[in-house]
Amino acid sequence: TRTYVLEAREALGNDHDACREGILAYRVRTDIDSGEGPVTVQDAHPRTSACDFSSGSFNSLNDAPFRVGEGFTDPAAGLAFKVLGRTAAGEWKVQVTRR
């Protein structure tokens, strides 16, 4: 009923105005109704915002992507990930650990 989704967020296409590039992490729960927040963004920088041009309700998530060297741990799920870097071709390298 629960999973995590990792998305490479880059300033390209629909996200050409992205304030911060990196790995965006979502927790998805199938045991919660759609109106009650089944998808939650794990904010890498919960006390800050990277830009101010989007709607006020999303400003706090403008810098949510995890950058190189940053990561997240969910002890209850036994899951952790860390952004290791990028390849010469621009691909993101992420280490995922299950405990």
N, C-alpha and C positions, 0 to 999 in steps of 0.2 A: 504493500500500500504506500510505500515511500521510496523515492529515488532522488538522486541529484543529477542535474544536467549542467555540463560545463560548455560554455560558448565562447569562442574567440571573438572579442569585440574590437573592431578596427574602424578607423575613420574612412570607410568606403561605402559606396552604394547608399542604402537607406540610412546608414549611420555616419554619413560623411561629416556631420557636425558633432560627432562624439567628442566629449570633453576629455575622456581618458580611454586609452586602449589597454587591453589586457584580457584576462579570463573572467568572464561573468559566470557566477554560480547561482543556480536556482535549486531550491528544494521543492519537489513536487509530491503532493499527497493525494491519493485517490480516495481516501476515506473522509474527505471534507467536501461539502457542497461548493459549487463554483462561486456562490455569493459570499462564502466565508473564508476565502483566501487559500485555495489549495496550492498556489504557486507563490513562493516567497524568495525574494532576492537576498542572497547573503552579501551584505555590504562590507567590502574590504576596508572602508573608511567611514564608519557610521556617524562620526561627529563633524564631517566636512562635506562640502560640495565643490565640484571642479569648475562649474560655470553657472551663470545666472540667467541664461537666455531661454530656458525651457519653463514649463509651468511650475508653479511653486510646489505642487504636490510631488514632483519628481526631482527637484533640485538636489535633495539629499542623496539620490541614487546616481547622480551624474558621474561620480567618481567611484562607483561600486566595483568596477573590475579590479581583480587582483593583478598586481604587476610582478615583474621578475623578482624573486626572492620572497614574495608573500605567499601565504597559504591559509588554509582553514581546516579546523578539526571539529568534528561532531562526535564527541565521545559516546553519546547514546546510540548512534548509528554505527559506531566503530569504523568511521571513515575519515580520512584526511587527504588533502592534496596540497601540493606546493608547485608554484610556477617556477620552472627551472631556467627558462630562457627561450630564445628563438634561434632557429637555424639560419644559415646563410640565405636560404630561400624564403625566409620570413615565417615559417611554420612555428607554431607555439609548441614548447616541450613542457609537459605537465606530469608530475609524478603523483599517482594515486595509490594510497595505502589502505588496505582493509585490515582491521584488527579483530 
